[in-house]
Amino acid sequence: MKLNLTLSIVSHGHGTLLDGLLHDLNGLAGSDYPTVILTYNIPEIAVDIGKYPLLKIIETYNKEPKGFGDNHNAAFMLCKSSWFAVLNPDLRLPTDPFVALKKTAAKAKHIGVIAPTVFNSAGGMEDAVRGNLTPLSLLLRRTPAIRNRRRLPREGDSFFWIAGMFMLFPSEAYRAVGGFDERFFLYCEDYDICARLNLAGYAVVVDSTASVVHDAQRDSHRSFKHLRLHLVSLLKVWRSKAFWKVTISASRFRAPVPVSTNFRDQN
């Protein structure tokens, strides 16, 4: 099945990392020729798009830096495909995640967003699928037992959300919830859109048969600026209607279900 796809990638001076991702995408393009909306959020030397002839790359340049959601929403305005993917520029795709994701798209119902399993370059599973974003969950994640635990969600789990390094949306679902909330400049916009999709009746799905590689930067652990942005976004989450609706009625909403060879349609 052909996946009619537009990819949104935002560079913040990523240089060779961005080149690596585009190289991987070009190698996987096959006959699909996906469209890539490449946004330069800060001044930098542009990549040589001629090196990636199988990608239809549209470059945009911001006069001033924009937030995560603002950039991807702007890219979505240029999207004419039925699927819209948000990718971090520091991802690597050693294998094609879209093969499995295509099968998911063909079989599942009411999908709001799909994500592959995320591994780091050492082969460990990254912390890309997370429970509800409560103050208690943040405290527990600081403990070794929780911090070192990585697993895919199981059917029957309460609300989960997926981190924003790789998110594949049906364009219809993205449009239905209004895309990312641009009040979040950085951090937590991925939680917020998953919560709003869930509340709107869409499923958040993690595909255990698709994988990508991402080494988390965790800037908020090292930078006061990023820590402040993270705290501001957390406060916005905890004051939002979506958070409280999910928190109060978590058992009523769909959890992301790992996709396997015996994948069953979600209802």
URVEN-V712068 format. One record per residue. BURIAL is + if it has 9 or more other C-alpha atoms within 8 Angstrom, else -. D_LAST is the distance of its C-alpha to the last C-alpha in Angstrom with 2 decimals. Layout:
# URVEN-V712068
burial	d_last
BURIAL	D_LAST
BURIAL	D_LAST
This chain:
# URVEN-V712068
burial	d_last
-	22.07
-	23.87
-	22.24
+	23.86
+	24.53
+	26.59
+	27.50
+	28.96
+	31.51
+	33.90
+	37.17
-	39.31
-	42.25
+	40.26
+	42.68
-	42.54
+	39.06
+	37.77
+	39.81
+	38.15
+	34.61
+	35.75
+	37.55
+	34.42
+	32.38
+	35.23
-	35.36
-	31.69
+	31.75
-	32.58
-	32.20
-	29.47
+	31.98
+	29.65
+	30.97
+	31.87
+	32.65
+	35.14
+	36.25
+	39.45
+	39.21
+	42.77
-	45.87
-	45.94
-	47.07
-	44.48
-	43.26
-	44.74
-	41.88
-	44.07
-	43.25
+	39.67
-	40.17
+	36.69
+	35.09
+	35.38
+	36.29
-	36.78
-	38.75
-	38.93
-	41.35
+	41.10
-	44.38
-	43.17
-	40.42
+	37.06
+	34.21
+	31.16
+	28.84
+	31.65
+	32.31
+	28.79
+	28.28
-	31.59
+	30.50
+	27.36
-	29.81
-	31.12
-	27.78
-	27.51
+	24.78
+	21.04
+	20.50
+	22.40
+	23.23
+	25.21
+	27.50
+	30.28
+	33.63
+	34.41
+	31.56
+	32.56
+	30.64
-	32.50
-	29.80
+	27.46
+	24.09
-	22.85
-	22.95
+	20.07
+	18.27
+	18.66
+	16.94
+	13.96
+	14.02
-	14.30
-	11.43
+	8.59
+	6.56
+	7.33
+	9.87
+	12.63
+	14.90
+	15.50
+	18.55
+	20.58
+	22.28
+	25.55
+	28.84
+	32.35
-	35.32
-	36.42
-	33.26
-	31.80
+	28.25
+	28.27
-	26.94
-	24.20
+	21.19
+	22.10
+	21.30
+	21.63
-	24.89
-	27.07
-	30.86
-	30.57
+	28.24
+	30.87
-	33.64
+	31.94
+	31.36
-	35.15
-	35.66
-	36.14
-	33.66
+	30.75
+	32.18
-	32.48
-	29.13
-	26.62
-	23.36
+	19.84
+	17.18
-	15.78
-	12.52
-	13.15
-	15.44
+	15.88
+	15.80
+	17.12
+	18.42
+	19.93
+	23.56
+	24.65
+	26.63
+	23.92
+	20.92
+	19.34
+	17.73
+	16.62
+	19.61
-	17.75
+	15.77
+	19.09
-	20.93
-	18.64
+	19.39
-	22.96
+	22.98
+	24.73
+	26.70
+	30.27
-	31.73
+	30.84
+	33.59
+	32.62
+	30.31
+	27.14
+	25.87
+	23.20
+	22.13
+	22.28
+	20.12
+	17.36
+	17.65
+	17.68
+	14.66
+	12.74
+	14.34
-	13.50
+	9.71
+	9.59
+	8.81
+	12.16
+	12.49
+	15.71
+	16.79
+	19.19
+	20.70
+	21.90
+	24.68
+	27.22
+	30.36
+	31.19
+	34.03
-	33.32
-	36.26
-	35.70
-	38.21
+	37.74
-	39.29
-	42.44
-	42.87
-	43.67
-	42.47
+	39.00
+	38.94
+	39.79
+	37.03
+	34.54
-	35.78
-	35.73
+	32.08
+	31.17
-	32.97
+	31.06
+	27.72
+	28.97
-	30.14
-	26.96
-	24.67
+	21.56
+	22.95
+	23.81
+	20.59
+	18.64
-	21.49
-	21.86
-	18.26
+	16.88
-	15.23
-	12.95
+	11.43
+	9.23
+	11.68
+	12.19
+	11.69
+	14.65
+	14.33
-	16.68
-	18.00
-	15.62
-	12.50
-	9.35
-	6.42
-	3.77
-	0.00
